[in-house]
Amino acid sequence: MTATAIAQGKKISFRAKEDTVCPICHEVHQKENMFQGGGRLIAGKLTIELRRLYEKNRKFGRVSPNDYVISVCPRCLYSAFSKDWSTLDPEENEKIRSQSDTRRSNLEKILGPLDFYQERNLVLGAASYLLAIECYQNRKVTIAPTPKKAVCAVRSAWYFDDLNNDFPNMGFDKVRDLLYQKSASWYTDTMEIMQSGSEPVDQASYLLGPDTDKNWAFDGVIYLSAYLTMKFKDELASDPAAKLNLLVRAKRTLSRLYGSGKGSKSKPSVIIDMAKELYDEYNKIIEEMGGEK
Protein backbone atom coordinates (compact mmCIF):
# COMPACT_ATOMS: atom_id res chain seq x y z
CA MET A 1 0.00 0.00 0.00
CA THR A 2 1.36 3.40 -0.98
CA ALA A 3 1.84 6.24 1.46
CA THR A 4 -0.97 8.09 -0.29
CA ALA A 5 -3.33 5.16 0.10
CA ILE A 6 -2.43 4.86 3.78
CA ALA A 7 -3.07 8.56 4.26
CA GLN A 8 -6.42 8.29 2.47
CA GLY A 9 -7.35 5.31 4.60
CA LYS A 10 -7.32 7.54 7.69
CA LYS A 11 -9.70 10.05 6.19
CA ILE A 12 -13.47 9.99 5.92
CA SER A 13 -13.80 12.38 3.01
CA PHE A 14 -12.01 14.03 0.12
CA ARG A 15 -12.39 17.12 -2.03
CA ALA A 16 -13.45 16.61 -5.64
CA LYS A 17 -10.80 17.49 -8.23
CA GLU A 18 -13.25 19.34 -10.43
CA ASP A 19 -14.49 22.79 -9.46
CA THR A 20 -18.05 23.44 -8.34
CA VAL A 21 -19.38 26.87 -9.23
CA CYS A 22 -22.23 28.35 -7.22
CA PRO A 23 -25.04 29.44 -9.57
CA ILE A 24 -26.02 32.17 -7.11
CA CYS A 25 -22.79 33.98 -6.20
CA HIS A 26 -20.36 32.18 -8.59
CA GLU A 27 -18.05 31.09 -5.77
CA VAL A 28 -15.66 28.37 -6.98
CA HIS A 29 -15.08 25.53 -4.51
CA GLN A 30 -14.47 21.80 -4.37
CA LYS A 31 -17.34 19.62 -3.15
CA GLU A 32 -16.55 17.32 -0.25
CA ASN A 33 -17.36 13.65 -0.80
CA MET A 34 -17.17 10.63 1.47
CA PHE A 35 -14.71 7.84 0.73
CA GLN A 36 -16.42 4.53 0.03
CA GLY A 37 -15.40 1.28 1.70
CA GLY A 38 -12.40 0.85 3.94
CA GLY A 39 -14.52 -0.16 6.90
CA ARG A 40 -15.63 3.40 7.54
CA LEU A 41 -19.31 2.58 7.98
CA ILE A 42 -20.44 0.12 10.63
CA ALA A 43 -24.18 -0.28 10.15
CA GLY A 44 -26.31 -0.52 13.27
CA LYS A 45 -30.04 -0.96 13.72
CA LEU A 46 -32.88 0.51 11.69
CA THR A 47 -35.08 2.76 13.83
CA ILE A 48 -38.85 3.01 13.81
CA GLU A 49 -38.37 6.21 11.76
CA LEU A 50 -36.54 4.25 9.03
CA ARG A 51 -33.26 5.81 10.07
CA ARG A 52 -30.14 3.69 9.77
CA LEU A 53 -27.87 4.13 12.77
CA TYR A 54 -24.10 3.73 12.47
CA GLU A 55 -21.82 2.62 15.23
CA LYS A 56 -18.92 4.86 16.19
CA ASN A 57 -15.81 3.67 14.36
CA ARG A 58 -12.72 3.12 16.53
CA LYS A 59 -10.47 4.23 13.68
CA PHE A 60 -12.51 7.01 12.09
CA GLY A 61 -14.80 8.13 14.92
CA ARG A 62 -18.26 9.35 13.95
CA VAL A 63 -19.14 8.65 10.30
CA SER A 64 -22.41 9.65 8.65
CA PRO A 65 -23.16 9.57 4.89
CA ASN A 66 -25.81 12.24 5.37
CA ASP A 67 -23.11 14.82 6.13
CA TYR A 68 -22.15 14.96 2.45
CA VAL A 69 -25.50 14.69 0.67
CA ILE A 70 -26.40 18.38 0.48
CA SER A 71 -24.28 20.65 -1.69
CA VAL A 72 -23.64 23.97 0.07
CA CYS A 73 -21.95 27.08 -1.28
CA PRO A 74 -19.54 28.10 1.49
CA ARG A 75 -19.91 31.75 0.56
CA CYS A 76 -23.65 32.49 0.13
CA LEU A 77 -24.94 29.24 1.71
CA TYR A 78 -27.10 28.30 -1.26
CA SER A 79 -27.94 24.62 -0.69
CA ALA A 80 -29.57 21.84 -2.68
CA PHE A 81 -29.41 18.18 -3.58
CA SER A 82 -26.77 17.76 -6.28
CA LYS A 83 -29.31 17.10 -9.06
CA ASP A 84 -31.00 20.44 -8.33
CA TRP A 85 -27.82 22.48 -7.94
CA SER A 86 -27.80 24.09 -11.37
CA THR A 87 -31.47 23.91 -12.33
CA LEU A 88 -32.56 27.34 -11.09
CA ASP A 89 -34.48 29.71 -13.30
CA PRO A 90 -33.80 33.49 -13.06
CA GLU A 91 -36.66 34.11 -10.60
CA GLU A 92 -35.50 31.36 -8.22
CA ASN A 93 -31.92 32.57 -8.53
CA GLU A 94 -32.83 36.13 -7.61
CA LYS A 95 -34.93 35.09 -4.60
CA ILE A 96 -32.21 32.87 -3.17
CA ARG A 97 -29.50 35.45 -3.89
CA SER A 98 -31.45 38.20 -2.09
CA GLN A 99 -31.80 36.04 1.02
CA SER A 100 -28.12 35.19 1.46
CA ASP A 101 -27.65 37.36 4.56
CA THR A 102 -30.94 36.15 6.03
CA ARG A 103 -29.90 32.50 5.57
CA ARG A 104 -26.67 33.09 7.45
CA SER A 105 -28.39 35.06 10.21
CA ASN A 106 -31.12 32.45 10.72
CA LEU A 107 -28.56 29.67 10.83
CA GLU A 108 -26.31 31.44 13.32
CA LYS A 109 -29.24 31.98 15.69
CA ILE A 110 -29.56 28.21 15.98
CA LEU A 111 -26.03 26.85 15.56
CA GLY A 112 -23.71 29.85 15.84
CA PRO A 113 -21.11 30.95 13.25
CA LEU A 114 -20.20 28.16 10.83
CA ASP A 115 -17.61 27.70 8.11
CA PHE A 116 -18.52 25.45 5.18
CA TYR A 117 -14.97 25.64 3.85
CA GLN A 118 -14.14 23.23 6.68
CA GLU A 119 -14.71 19.46 6.65
CA ARG A 120 -18.24 18.33 7.37
CA ASN A 121 -19.16 17.19 10.85
CA LEU A 122 -22.29 16.76 12.98
CA VAL A 123 -22.99 20.49 13.20
CA LEU A 124 -22.32 21.24 9.52
CA GLY A 125 -24.40 18.22 8.56
CA ALA A 126 -27.32 19.59 10.56
CA ALA A 127 -26.79 23.05 9.08
CA SER A 128 -26.74 21.75 5.50
CA TYR A 129 -30.28 20.39 5.79
CA LEU A 130 -31.62 23.52 7.48
CA LEU A 131 -30.18 25.57 4.64
CA ALA A 132 -31.64 23.21 2.05
CA ILE A 133 -35.12 23.60 3.55
CA GLU A 134 -34.80 27.36 3.38
CA CYS A 135 -33.64 27.29 -0.24
CA TYR A 136 -36.27 24.78 -1.38
CA GLN A 137 -38.90 27.15 -0.01
CA ASN A 138 -37.97 29.33 -2.99
CA ARG A 139 -37.96 26.61 -5.64
CA LYS A 140 -40.82 26.06 -8.08
CA VAL A 141 -43.04 23.00 -8.34
CA THR A 142 -41.17 21.79 -11.43
CA ILE A 143 -38.48 20.19 -9.24
CA ALA A 144 -40.89 18.73 -6.65
CA PRO A 145 -39.73 20.78 -3.63
CA THR A 146 -42.34 19.44 -1.18
CA PRO A 147 -41.07 15.84 -0.84
CA LYS A 148 -37.52 17.17 -0.77
CA LYS A 149 -38.38 19.48 2.11
CA ALA A 150 -40.02 16.54 3.89
CA VAL A 151 -36.86 14.45 3.62
CA CYS A 152 -34.63 17.37 4.62
CA ALA A 153 -36.82 18.07 7.65
CA VAL A 154 -36.83 14.51 8.99
CA ARG A 155 -33.07 14.17 8.48
CA SER A 156 -32.59 17.54 10.20
CA ALA A 157 -34.66 16.27 13.12
CA TRP A 158 -32.34 13.27 13.40
CA TYR A 159 -29.33 15.59 13.48
CA PHE A 160 -30.84 17.77 16.17
CA ASP A 161 -31.70 14.69 18.21
CA ASP A 162 -28.01 13.75 18.05
CA LEU A 163 -27.00 17.30 18.93
CA ASN A 164 -29.39 17.27 21.88
CA ASN A 165 -27.83 14.03 23.11
CA ASP A 166 -24.31 15.48 22.82
CA PHE A 167 -25.17 18.98 24.05
CA PRO A 168 -28.26 18.82 26.31
CA ASN A 169 -30.05 21.88 27.69
CA MET A 170 -29.21 24.03 24.65
CA GLY A 171 -32.68 23.95 23.10
CA PHE A 172 -31.82 21.53 20.32
CA ASP A 173 -34.74 19.32 21.39
CA LYS A 174 -37.16 22.16 20.61
CA VAL A 175 -35.66 22.59 17.14
CA ARG A 176 -35.85 18.81 16.65
CA ASP A 177 -39.54 18.64 17.50
CA LEU A 178 -40.36 21.60 15.27
CA LEU A 179 -38.57 19.90 12.38
CA TYR A 180 -40.48 16.68 12.99
CA GLN A 181 -43.74 18.63 12.83
CA LYS A 182 -42.68 20.38 9.63
CA SER A 183 -41.75 17.02 8.19
CA ALA A 184 -45.13 15.54 9.16
CA SER A 185 -46.90 18.38 7.37
CA TRP A 186 -44.76 18.09 4.23
CA TYR A 187 -45.12 14.29 4.14
CA THR A 188 -48.90 14.71 4.34
CA ASP A 189 -48.70 17.24 1.50
CA THR A 190 -46.57 14.79 -0.46
CA MET A 191 -49.26 12.14 -0.10
CA GLU A 192 -51.78 14.56 -1.61
CA ILE A 193 -49.35 15.55 -4.36
CA MET A 194 -48.85 11.89 -5.28
CA GLN A 195 -52.59 11.72 -5.99
CA SER A 196 -53.07 15.12 -7.62
CA GLY A 197 -49.88 15.22 -9.68
CA SER A 198 -49.39 18.91 -8.81
CA GLU A 199 -45.64 18.28 -8.47
CA PRO A 200 -43.55 15.74 -10.42
CA VAL A 201 -42.87 13.55 -7.38
CA ASP A 202 -40.99 11.05 -9.56
CA GLN A 203 -38.18 13.63 -9.66
CA ALA A 204 -37.71 13.05 -5.93
CA SER A 205 -38.05 9.26 -5.97
CA TYR A 206 -34.26 8.78 -5.83
CA LEU A 207 -34.04 10.42 -2.38
CA LEU A 208 -37.35 9.61 -0.67
CA GLY A 209 -35.35 7.21 1.50
CA PRO A 210 -35.82 8.74 3.99
CA ASP A 211 -32.23 7.73 4.80
CA THR A 212 -29.31 7.03 2.48
CA ASP A 213 -29.02 3.39 3.57
CA LYS A 214 -32.14 2.10 1.79
CA ASN A 215 -34.63 3.92 -0.36
CA TRP A 216 -38.07 2.84 0.83
CA ALA A 217 -39.43 5.20 -1.84
CA PHE A 218 -43.21 5.74 -1.82
CA ASP A 219 -43.75 3.01 0.79
CA GLY A 220 -41.54 5.09 3.06
CA VAL A 221 -43.60 8.20 2.35
CA ILE A 222 -46.83 6.41 3.32
CA TYR A 223 -45.33 4.93 6.47
CA LEU A 224 -43.56 8.08 7.66
CA SER A 225 -46.57 10.27 6.97
CA ALA A 226 -48.65 8.00 9.22
CA TYR A 227 -45.92 7.60 11.83
CA LEU A 228 -45.23 11.34 12.17
CA THR A 229 -48.95 12.15 12.21
CA MET A 230 -49.37 9.76 15.13
CA LYS A 231 -46.30 11.09 16.94
CA PHE A 232 -47.36 14.73 16.67
CA LYS A 233 -51.15 14.38 16.60
CA ASP A 234 -51.56 16.80 19.52
CA GLU A 235 -49.48 19.50 17.84
CA LEU A 236 -51.04 18.99 14.40
CA ALA A 237 -54.65 19.19 15.64
CA SER A 238 -55.67 20.49 19.07
CA ASP A 239 -59.44 20.16 18.61
CA PRO A 240 -60.64 16.59 19.43
CA ALA A 241 -62.84 16.32 16.34
CA ALA A 242 -60.07 17.59 14.07
CA LYS A 243 -57.60 15.22 15.70
CA LEU A 244 -59.90 12.24 15.19
CA ASN A 245 -60.42 13.17 11.54
CA LEU A 246 -56.66 13.52 11.11
CA LEU A 247 -56.05 10.06 12.59
CA VAL A 248 -58.80 8.38 10.57
CA ARG A 249 -57.42 9.81 7.32
CA ALA A 250 -53.89 8.77 8.23
CA LYS A 251 -55.03 5.24 9.12
CA ARG A 252 -56.80 4.84 5.79
CA THR A 253 -53.65 5.89 3.97
CA LEU A 254 -51.52 3.53 6.04
CA SER A 255 -53.91 0.70 5.21
CA ARG A 256 -52.76 0.90 1.59
CA LEU A 257 -49.25 -0.05 2.61
CA TYR A 258 -50.27 -2.63 5.20
CA GLY A 259 -52.96 -4.11 2.97
CA SER A 260 -50.77 -4.35 -0.13
CA GLY A 261 -47.94 -5.83 1.93
CA LYS A 262 -50.04 -8.69 3.24
CA GLY A 263 -50.72 -9.92 -0.28
CA SER A 264 -47.32 -9.23 -1.83
CA LYS A 265 -44.09 -11.13 -1.30
CA SER A 266 -42.17 -8.29 -2.98
CA LYS A 267 -42.77 -5.90 -0.07
CA PRO A 268 -39.94 -5.97 2.51
CA SER A 269 -41.23 -7.61 5.69
CA VAL A 270 -39.51 -5.08 7.96
CA ILE A 271 -41.59 -2.11 6.79
CA ILE A 272 -44.78 -4.19 6.63
CA ASP A 273 -44.22 -5.36 10.20
CA MET A 274 -43.73 -1.78 11.38
CA ALA A 275 -46.78 -0.68 9.40
CA LYS A 276 -48.87 -3.40 11.09
CA GLU A 277 -47.79 -2.28 14.57
CA LEU A 278 -48.59 1.31 13.70
CA TYR A 279 -51.93 0.31 12.14
CA ASP A 280 -52.90 -1.54 15.33
CA GLU A 281 -51.95 1.53 17.38
CA TYR A 282 -54.16 3.69 15.16
CA ASN A 283 -57.09 1.31 15.65
CA LYS A 284 -56.68 1.42 19.42
CA ILE A 285 -56.47 5.21 19.71
CA ILE A 286 -59.29 5.87 17.24
CA GLU A 287 -61.54 3.44 19.12
CA GLU A 288 -60.70 5.12 22.43
CA MET A 289 -61.68 8.46 20.89
CA GLY A 290 -65.03 7.05 19.84
CA GLY A 291 -64.26 6.79 16.15
CA GLU A 292 -64.39 3.93 13.66
CA LYS A 293 -62.36 0.81 14.26
C-alpha positions in Angstrom: 0.0 0.0 0.0 1.4 3.4 -1.0 1.8 6.2 1.5 -1.0 8.1 -0.3 -3.3 5.2 0.1 -2.4 4.9 3.8 -3.1 8.6 4.3 -6.4 8.3 2.5 -7.4 5.3 4.6 -7.3 7.5 7.7 -9.7 10.1 6.2 -13.5 10.0 5.9 -13.8 12.4 3.0 -12.0 14.0 0.1 -12.4 17.1 -2.0 -13.4 16.6 -5.6 -10.8 17.5 -8.2 -13.3 19.3 -10.4 -14.5 22.8 -9.5 -18.0 23.4 -8.3 -19.4 26.9 -9.2 -22.2 28.4 -7.2 -25.0 29.4 -9.6 -26.0 32.2 -7.1 -22.8 34.0 -6.2 -20.4 32.2 -8.6 -18.0 31.1 -5.8 -15.7 28.4 -7.0 -15.1 25.5 -4.5 -14.5 21.8 -4.4 -17.3 19.6 -3.1 -16.5 17.3 -0.2 -17.4 13.6 -0.8 -17.2 10.6 1.5 -14.7 7.8 0.7 -16.4 4.5 0.0 -15.4 1.3 1.7 -12.4 0.8 3.9 -14.5 -0.2 6.9 -15.6 3.4 7.5 -19.3 2.6 8.0 -20.4 0.1 10.6 -24.2 -0.3 10.2 -26.3 -0.5 13.3 -30.0 -1.0 13.7 -32.9 0.5 11.7 -35.1 2.8 13.8 -38.9 3.0 13.8 -38.4 6.2 11.8 -36.5 4.3 9.0 -33.3 5.8 10.1 -30.1 3.7 9.8 -27.9 4.1 12.8 -24.1 3.7 12.5 -21.8 2.6 15.2 -18.9 4.9 16.2 -15.8 3.7 14.4 -12.7 3.1 16.5 -10.5 4.2 13.7 -12.5 7.0 12.1 -14.8 8.1 14.9 -18.3 9.4 14.0 -19.1 8.6 10.3 -22.4 9.7 8.7 -23.2 9.6 4.9 -25.8 12.2 5.4 -23.1 14.8 6.1 -22.1 15.0 2.4 -25.5 14.7 0.7 -26.4 18.4 0.5 -24.3 20.6 -1.7 -23.6 24.0 0.1 -22.0 27.1 -1.3 -19.5 28.1 1.5 -19.9 31.8 0.6 -23.6 32.5 0.1 -24.9 29.2 1.7 -27.1 28.3 -1.3 -27.9 24.6 -0.7 -29.6 21.8 -2.7 -29.4 18.2 -3.6 -26.8 17.8 -6.3 -29.3 17.1 -9.1 -31.0 20.4 -8.3 -27.8 22.5 -7.9 -27.8 24.1 -11.4 -31.5 23.9 -12.3 -32.6 27.3 -11.1 -34.5 29.7 -13.3 -33.8 33.5 -13.1 -36.7 34.1 -10.6 -35.5 31.4 -8.2 -31.9 32.6 -8.5 -32.8 36.1 -7.6 -34.9 35.1 -4.6 -32.2 32.9 -3.2 -29.5 35.5 -3.9 -31.5 38.2 -2.1 -31.8 36.0 1.0 -28.1 35.2 1.5 -27.6 37.4 4.6 -30.9 36.1 6.0 -29.9 32.5 5.6 -26.7 33.1 7.4 -28.4 35.1 10.2 -31.1 32.5 10.7 -28.6 29.7 10.8 -26.3 31.4 13.3 -29.2 32.0 15.7 -29.6 28.2 16.0 -26.0 26.9 15.6 -23.7 29.8 15.8 -21.1 31.0 13.2 -20.2 28.2 10.8 -17.6 27.7 8.1 -18.5 25.5 5.2 -15.0 25.6 3.9 -14.1 23.2 6.7 -14.7 19.5 6.6 -18.2 18.3 7.4 -19.2 17.2 10.9 -22.3 16.8 13.0 -23.0 20.5 13.2 -22.3 21.2 9.5 -24.4 18.2 8.6 -27.3 19.6 10.6 -26.8 23.0 9.1 -26.7 21.8 5.5 -30.3 20.4 5.8 -31.6 23.5 7.5 -30.2 25.6 4.6 -31.6 23.2 2.1 -35.1 23.6 3.5 -34.8 27.4 3.4 -33.6 27.3 -0.2 -36.3 24.8 -1.4 -38.9 27.2 0.0 -38.0 29.3 -3.0 -38.0 26.6 -5.6 -40.8 26.1 -8.1 -43.0 23.0 -8.3 -41.2 21.8 -11.4 -38.5 20.2 -9.2 -40.9 18.7 -6.6 -39.7 20.8 -3.6 -42.3 19.4 -1.2 -41.1 15.8 -0.8 -37.5 17.2 -0.8 -38.4 19.5 2.1 -40.0 16.5 3.9 -36.9 14.4 3.6 -34.6 17.4 4.6 -36.8 18.1 7.6 -36.8 14.5 9.0 -33.1 14.2 8.5 -32.6 17.5 10.2 -34.7 16.3 13.1 -32.3 13.3 13.4 -29.3 15.6 13.5 -30.8 17.8 16.2 -31.7 14.7 18.2 -28.0 13.7 18.0 -27.0 17.3 18.9 -29.4 17.3 21.9 -27.8 14.0 23.1 -24.3 15.5 22.8 -25.2 19.0 24.1 -28.3 18.8 26.3 -30.0 21.9 27.7 -29.2 24.0 24.7 -32.7 23.9 23.1 -31.8 21.5 20.3 -34.7 19.3 21.4 -37.2 22.2 20.6 -35.7 22.6 17.1 -35.8 18.8 16.7 -39.5 18.6 17.5 -40.4 21.6 15.3 -38.6 19.9 12.4 -40.5 16.7 13.0 -43.7 18.6 12.8 -42.7 20.4 9.6 -41.8 17.0 8.2 -45.1 15.5 9.2 -46.9 18.4 7.4 -44.8 18.1 4.2 -45.1 14.3 4.1 -48.9 14.7 4.3 -48.7 17.2 1.5 -46.6 14.8 -0.5 -49.3 12.1 -0.1 -51.8 14.6 -1.6 -49.4 15.5 -4.4 -48.8 11.9 -5.3 -52.6 11.7 -6.0 -53.1 15.1 -7.6 -49.9 15.2 -9.7 -49.4 18.9 -8.8 -45.6 18.3 -8.5 -43.5 15.7 -10.4 -42.9 13.5 -7.4 -41.0 11.0 -9.6 -38.2 13.6 -9.7 -37.7 13.1 -5.9 -38.0 9.3 -6.0 -34.3 8.8 -5.8 -34.0 10.4 -2.4 -37.3 9.6 -0.7 -35.4 7.2 1.5 -35.8 8.7 4.0 -32.2 7.7 4.8 -29.3 7.0 2.5 -29.0 3.4 3.6 -32.1 2.1 1.8 -34.6 3.9 -0.4 -38.1 2.8 0.8 -39.4 5.2 -1.8 -43.2 5.7 -1.8 -43.8 3.0 0.8 -41.5 5.1 3.1 -43.6 8.2 2.4 -46.8 6.4 3.3 -45.3 4.9 6.5 -43.6 8.1 7.7 -46.6 10.3 7.0 -48.7 8.0 9.2 -45.9 7.6 11.8 -45.2 11.3 12.2 -48.9 12.2 12.2 -49.4 9.8 15.1 -46.3 11.1 16.9 -47.4 14.7 16.7 -51.1 14.4 16.6 -51.6 16.8 19.5 -49.5 19.5 17.8 -51.0 19.0 14.4 -54.7 19.2 15.6 -55.7 20.5 19.1 -59.4 20.2 18.6 -60.6 16.6 19.4 -62.8 16.3 16.3 -60.1 17.6 14.1 -57.6 15.2 15.7 -59.9 12.2 15.2 -60.4 13.2 11.5 -56.7 13.5 11.1 -56.1 10.1 12.6 -58.8 8.4 10.6 -57.4 9.8 7.3 -53.9 8.8 8.2 -55.0 5.2 9.1 -56.8 4.8 5.8 -53.7 5.9 4.0 -51.5 3.5 6.0 -53.9 0.7 5.2 -52.8 0.9 1.6 -49.3 -0.1 2.6 -50.3 -2.6 5.2 -53.0 -4.1 3.0 -50.8 -4.3 -0.1 -47.9 -5.8 1.9 -50.0 -8.7 3.2 -50.7 -9.9 -0.3 -47.3 -9.2 -1.8 -44.1 -11.1 -1.3 -42.2 -8.3 -3.0 -42.8 -5.9 -0.1 -39.9 -6.0 2.5 -41.2 -7.6 5.7 -39.5 -5.1 8.0 -41.6 -2.1 6.8 -44.8 -4.2 6.6 -44.2 -5.4 10.2 -43.7 -1.8 11.4 -46.8 -0.7 9.4 -48.9 -3.4 11.1 -47.8 -2.3 14.6 -48.6 1.3 13.7 -51.9 0.3 12.1 -52.9 -1.5 15.3 -51.9 1.5 17.4 -54.2 3.7 15.2 -57.1 1.3 15.7 -56.7 1.4 19.4 -56.5 5.2 19.7 -59.3 5.9 17.2 -61.5 3.4 19.1 -60.7 5.1 22.4 -61.7 8.5 20.9 -65.0 7.0 19.8 -64.3 6.8 16.1 -64.4 3.9 13.7 -62.4 0.8 14.3 
